[in-house]
Amino acid sequence: MNRDPQKHCHFYCKECPLERSKNDDIIEPCKGHLVRRFIKECWWKCGCGKQCGNQVVQHGISCNLQVFMTPGGKGWGLRTLEDLPKGAFVCEYVGEILTNTELFERVLKCPSSEEHAYPVLLDADWGSEGVLKDEEALCLDATHYGNVARFINHRCFDSNLVEIPVEVETPDHHYYHLAFFTSRKVQALEELTWDYGIDFDDHDHPSKAFTCRYGSKFCRNIKHSSITIPFRPLDHLTIITTS
Ligand SMILES: C[S@@+](CC[C@H](N)C(=O)[O-])C[C@H]1O[C@@H](n2cnc3c(N)ncnc32)[C@H](O)[C@@H]1O
């Protein structure tokens, strides 16, 4: 895995649906989308049966996860209750499937929902398609419907999860499953984090960027996050445990 996104292969749309949906008179150039490889899982049409080792994401969560209140004002977070090896499947990101335009309309109508979830853009296959229309760019919004993945907090570069596009039922790469795998060994009780890929200086993003509170040396939001955050022991209240 390459931790420096600039070194990944980027695709630049001729007319980016994200930029077009901002309804500006002048459409800004595309800021680039990572070109990523898909995992293709077997399913019943392959005829290989349930014991097939290439059926992982479709069987759901199999490790012990816990939603807990993080210290330092990041709200709820997700952690593992068992040691996980590098490359372990953790969970899928589940949410309502919306077009990019529907997402912008929803955020405009209810700005407070920005606080609850961070929408995920399904753009893994944009590089292989022609010009996308706004209504064809899909997002997953976990604000109202989702699973434990909606509690995974952001960490810049040195997060321990990576999101991989997964094809299960359909070869159509327009809609796909988004699955989280560990990018290194993770110890029991360690918080699971994911790099949302936020540009902290992009004030036009549908979700308002927050101030990153991890204080990592790799933090892209470092100029804003050098505040000292008081530790509150009562924040460690646990609510949900899987399996
Ligand atoms: C997908 S939710 C994650 C779960 C969230 N903490 C909760 O309590 O529901 C994303 C929100 O969590 C918060 N968050 C995530 N990562 C953060 C970070 N590194 N620093 C501060 N807040 C963070 C922000 O409020 C963000 O909008």
The ligand as an SDF file (V2000), in Angstrom:
LIG
                    3D

 27 29  0  0  0  0  0  0  0  0999 V2000
  -18.2150    9.0470   10.2540 C   0  0  0  0  0  0  0  0  0  0  0  0
  -18.3380   10.0190   11.6840 S   0  0  0  0  0  0  0  0  0  0  0  0
  -17.3490    9.1130   12.8160 C   0  0  0  0  0  0  0  0  0  0  0  0
  -18.0850    8.8400   14.1000 C   0  0  0  0  0  0  0  0  0  0  0  0
  -18.2850   10.0370   14.9750 C   0  0  0  0  0  0  0  0  0  0  0  0
  -17.1110   10.2620   15.8110 N   0  0  0  0  0  0  0  0  0  0  0  0
  -19.5250    9.9020   15.8260 C   0  0  0  0  0  0  0  0  0  0  0  0
  -19.4780   10.1240   17.0420 O   0  0  0  0  0  0  0  0  0  0  0  0
  -20.5940    9.5730   15.2730 O   0  0  0  0  0  0  0  0  0  0  0  0
  -17.3800   11.4250   11.2400 C   0  0  0  0  0  0  0  0  0  0  0  0
  -17.3560   12.5250   12.2530 C   0  0  0  0  0  0  0  0  0  0  0  0
  -16.5500   12.1510   13.3830 O   0  0  0  0  0  0  0  0  0  0  0  0
  -15.7340   13.2370   13.8010 C   0  0  0  0  0  0  0  0  0  0  0  0
  -14.3330   12.9050   13.5430 N   0  0  0  0  0  0  0  0  0  0  0  0
  -13.8580   11.8830   12.7960 C   0  0  0  0  0  0  0  0  0  0  0  0
  -12.5290   11.8740   12.7800 N   0  0  0  0  0  0  0  0  0  0  0  0
  -12.1160   12.9100   13.5360 C   0  0  0  0  0  0  0  0  0  0  0  0
  -10.8320   13.4370   13.8610 C   0  0  0  0  0  0  0  0  0  0  0  0
   -9.7070   12.9120   13.4230 N   0  0  0  0  0  0  0  0  0  0  0  0
  -10.7910   14.5270   14.6550 N   0  0  0  0  0  0  0  0  0  0  0  0
  -11.9320   15.0950   15.1030 C   0  0  0  0  0  0  0  0  0  0  0  0
  -13.1730   14.6600   14.8140 N   0  0  0  0  0  0  0  0  0  0  0  0
  -13.2670   13.5750   14.0270 C   0  0  0  0  0  0  0  0  0  0  0  0
  -16.1590   14.4430   12.9440 C   0  0  0  0  0  0  0  0  0  0  0  0
  -17.1760   15.1160   13.6480 O   0  0  0  0  0  0  0  0  0  0  0  0
  -16.7420   13.7870   11.7030 C   0  0  0  0  0  0  0  0  0  0  0  0
  -17.6830   14.6060   11.0520 O   0  0  0  0  0  0  0  0  0  0  0  0
  1  2  1  0
  2  3  1  0
  2 10  1  0
  3  4  1  0
  4  5  1  0
  5  6  1  0
  5  7  1  0
  7  8  2  0
  7  9  1  0
 10 11  1  0
 11 12  1  0
 11 26  1  0
 12 13  1  0
 13 14  1  0
 13 24  1  0
 14 15  1  0
 14 23  1  0
 15 16  2  0
 16 17  1  0
 17 18  1  0
 17 23  2  0
 18 19  1  0
 18 20  2  0
 20 21  1  0
 21 22  2  0
 22 23  1  0
 24 25  1  0
 24 26  1  0
 26 27  1  0
M  CHG  2   2   1   9  -1
M  END
$$$$
